Amino acid sequence: MGVMCADYYLIRHQKIKLTHLYHPEGSSYWFWHGINWRVLPAWIAGWAPTIGGLILSVQKVTDGPGPLYQLYYMAFFLGQPTCS
């Protein structure tokens, strides 16, 4: 969600080319063979800080560090890639 919103608001300045959405090859939304490899490090950077809280939640640990739980609960807003 974060990467998509950053792309929409900061990179594309809230403008979407509708014709490029229906004919993606050769458009501004087409990357190397249709795969945007730059999103992988962005996804990992957003996902990595939240994995500790996920592990503690799955193990049903209740006395873990508070910040890990808080990062986990905010994971959707912090790092889930990705408004293209």
N, C-alpha and C positions, 0 to 999 in steps of 0.2 A: 504494500500500500504506500509506504513512504517513497520508494523509488518511482512508482508510477505517478504520484502526486508531484514529486520534484521535477520529473520529466515534463509533466503537463504545465505546471505553473512557471518553472524557472527556465527550462530549455526551449519549450515550444510556445511560450508566452500565451497560453490558453487558446491556441489555434490548432485545430485538427483538420487535415486534408482528407475529406471523406472519400474522394476517389482513390487515394492511396490505401485506404482500408480495404477496399474491394479488389484492388489489383496490387498486392503488396510487392511482388517481385520488381525490383528496380526503383521502388519508392523510398521515401525517407524513413519508413518503418522496416525496411528490409535490411538485414545484416548479413553476415557471412553465412551463406546457405540457409538463411532464415533463422539463424540462431544468434542471439546477442550474448556473446561471451563476457561482456563487461558487467553484466548483471550478477554473475556468479560471485565475485568478491564482494559486491554490495549486499547480496543476500547473506553471505557468511558473516559479514560485519554486523548485520542486524540480528542474525540468529544466534551467534555465539554467546553474547552476554545473557541471553535468556534461557539457555539450556540447563543451567544449574537449578533454577527454580522448577523447571519441568521434571528434572530427575528427582528432586525432593518431593514434589507433589505426587509423582507416580509411586514413590516408595512410602508415601503417607507419613513422612517425617514432619512433625509439627514444631520442633524446637530448632529449626535451621535458621541461618542468618536472615533477618527481615528484608534486607535489600534484594536478596535473590528472589524472594517471593514477589516483591514489588515489580522487579524487572519482568518476571514471568507474566504477571497479570497485565502489564502494559505492552506485552510482546507484539500484539497486533499493530499498535500505533507506532512502536519504535522501529520495527525491522521487517515486517512482512512486505517483501517487495511485491512495491511496486507499483497514476492516472495517465498512461501513454495513449 
